[in-house]
Amino acid sequence: MTATNVQFLTDIKNDMTPDTVDVRTTSTINNYGERSFAGSATTYDAYVEKSNEVIRNENEERIAEYKVFIPDASLNINPEDQITLPAPVSAVRPIIKVERRTDNFGQQCVVVYCGRNTRG
């Protein structure tokens, strides 16, 4: 990573990410298909934005209530993982979709779309 890239990521983390989120990765799935999370959560600086974006796939349509921008090029997160949003939400929200965005200068940001908790 060049010095310019490091400075850019430092500036974003210091000036544009007033929130923090906690991420826990899925470690195993038990015999009932339930996810199990091992270890403690990792905290990331983030920018959390309220949203009403509709996310569609082949089987369903869901509303992303929040978009979380995490300026961490090495973060590997997927919809099976767990994310805890900051106050005023202060709760775990399901991950609907994850995107990696790159700007014209090659800087990367992970965008996590979070939906509503549903009861099944």
C-alpha positions in Angstrom: 0.0 0.0 0.0 1.5 3.4 -1.0 1.9 6.2 1.5 -0.9 8.1 -0.2 -3.3 5.2 0.3 -2.4 4.9 4.0 -2.9 8.6 4.5 -6.3 8.5 2.7 -7.5 5.6 4.8 -6.3 7.4 8.0 -8.1 10.6 7.0 -11.3 8.7 6.4 -11.1 6.8 9.7 -10.4 10.0 11.6 -12.7 12.4 9.9 -15.5 10.5 8.2 -16.3 7.5 10.5 -17.9 8.8 13.7 -19.5 5.5 14.5 -18.2 2.0 15.4 -19.7 -1.4 14.6 -18.9 -4.8 16.0 -18.5 -7.7 13.6 -18.4 -11.4 14.5 -17.8 -14.1 11.9 -19.6 -17.4 11.7 -17.4 -20.2 13.1 -19.6 -23.3 12.7 -23.1 -24.4 11.9 -24.7 -27.0 14.2 -26.9 -30.0 13.3 -30.0 -27.8 13.3 -28.5 -25.3 10.8 -28.0 -22.6 13.4 -25.0 -20.4 13.2 -22.5 -20.3 16.1 -20.2 -17.4 16.7 -16.9 -18.0 18.5 -14.6 -15.5 20.1 -15.1 -11.8 20.7 -16.3 -9.2 18.2 -13.9 -7.0 16.2 -14.7 -3.3 16.3 -14.4 -1.2 13.1 -14.7 2.5 12.5 -17.7 3.1 10.3 -20.2 5.5 8.9 -23.8 4.3 9.4 -26.6 5.8 7.3 -30.4 5.3 7.6 -31.7 3.8 4.3 -34.9 2.4 2.7 -33.2 0.7 -0.2 -34.9 -2.4 -1.6 -32.6 -5.3 -2.1 -33.8 -8.1 -4.4 -32.6 -11.5 -5.2 -34.1 -14.6 -6.9 -36.2 -15.6 -3.9 -37.1 -12.4 -1.9 -37.2 -8.7 -1.6 -36.0 -7.0 1.6 -35.6 -3.5 2.8 -32.2 -2.4 3.9 -32.8 -0.1 6.9 -29.2 0.8 7.3 -26.1 1.1 5.1 -22.8 0.7 6.9 -19.6 2.1 5.2 -16.4 0.5 6.6 -13.2 1.8 5.2 -11.1 -1.3 5.7 -9.7 -2.9 2.6 -8.9 -6.2 4.4 -12.3 -6.8 5.9 -13.9 -10.0 4.8 -17.6 -10.0 5.8 -20.6 -11.9 4.4 -24.3 -12.2 5.1 -23.8 -15.2 7.5 -21.8 -13.0 9.8 -23.1 -10.8 12.6 -23.0 -7.0 12.9 -24.0 -4.9 15.8 -24.9 -1.3 15.0 -24.2 1.6 17.3 -26.7 3.7 19.3 -29.5 4.6 18.8 -30.0 1.1 17.3 -27.6 -0.7 19.6 -28.6 -4.1 18.3 -27.6 -7.0 16.0 -29.1 -6.6 12.6 -29.2 -9.2 9.8 -26.8 -8.6 6.9 -28.7 -8.6 3.6 -25.9 -7.8 1.2 -22.2 -6.8 1.2 -20.5 -4.8 -1.5 -16.9 -3.7 -2.0 -16.6 -0.3 -3.6 -13.4 1.1 -5.1 -13.0 4.8 -6.1 -10.9 6.2 -9.0 -7.8 6.2 -6.8 -8.1 2.5 -5.8 -9.3 3.2 -2.3 -11.7 0.5 -1.0 -14.7 0.6 1.2 -17.0 -2.3 2.4 -20.7 -1.4 2.3 -22.9 -3.6 4.5 -26.7 -3.5 4.0 -28.5 -4.3 7.2 -32.2 -5.2 7.4 -34.8 -5.8 10.0 -34.8 -8.5 12.6 -37.5 -11.0 11.6 -39.2 -13.7 13.7 -39.7 -17.0 12.2 
